[in-house]
Amino acid sequence: MQIVNENIEKYAEQYSSAPDALLQKIIDDTYATHPHAHLLSGAVQGKLLQMISCMIKPLSVLEIGTFTGFSALCLAKGLQPGGILHTIELREEDAAIAANNFKQSEYNHQIKLHVGDAKTIINTLAETWDLIFIDADKTGYIDYYELTLPQLKKNGFILADNVLFHGQVLDEPITGKNAKAIQQFNEHVAQDSKTEQVMLSIRDGITFIRKL
């Protein structure tokens, strides 16, 4: 199911501030060379992540799912001086691409890239998070949420990507493994009295979750 009107997406991109030169290079390189380029956050969503980070002005950010580094660099733009963004990537090849992209950025010294299983790595990070971005394997979303929520500051935010999963969450019945996992995550968050949330239909859906 096509849930984003391509003409509307292009129109929104036209009237949104353009990515900087490095971010645009990452977009171009990823689409030119990566077989899973569709996993990249688009220019509009990237600008949204940047805006949210600039509003929050976090000291500590956690990203679960680095891919080629685009979204991490968007989120890094809002970091306070001395702030740190930890980003976790399972695939070594993608992590290597991201590391090279980070080296070209003024935020390189504020980004710590971890390679491996996020469920293991999260428990090793002695941080209290201001902002968390979840954009990794969909079957792990509930685990990532439960692992990180205790470390999230009061009034801190979790942003969860792909919560519409290509519109497959609207199917009756839901059949795909990832769509089922996302539906279970959406229901899990909606029933959690420790948070409040709003789901936005931008791109593939993104939910803003605030810890009460």
CORGI-V24327 format. One record per pair of residues at least 24 apart in sequence whose ideal C-beta (glycine too) atoms are under 6 Angstrom apart, sorted by the first residue. I is the first residue (numbers start at 1). J is the second residue. Records with the same first field share a line. If there is no record, write none. Layout:
I->J + J
//
This chain:
1->167
3->164 + 167
12->44
13->43 + 44
16->44 + 47
19->43
22->104 + 105
26->68 + 70 + 101
30->68
39->67
40->70
41->70 + 71
42->203
45->203
46->74
49->74 + 75
50->74 + 77
53->78
54->78
56->130 + 131
58->83 + 130 + 131
59->83 + 130
60->84 + 127 + 129 + 130
61->85 + 131
62->86 + 129 + 132
63->87 + 133
64->88 + 118 + 134 + 136 + 144
65->135 + 136
66->98
67->94
68->97 + 98
69->98 + 101 + 102
73->105
76->107 + 110
79->110
84->110
85->111
86->112 + 125
87->113
88->114 + 118 + 121
89->115
119->143
122->147
128->153
129->156
130->156
131->157
132->158
133->159
134->160
135->161
138->178 + 181 + 182
139->181
141->185
142->185 + 188
152->211
154->211
156->211
157->210
158->209
160->207
161->206
162->204
163->199 + 205 + 207
164->204 + 205
//
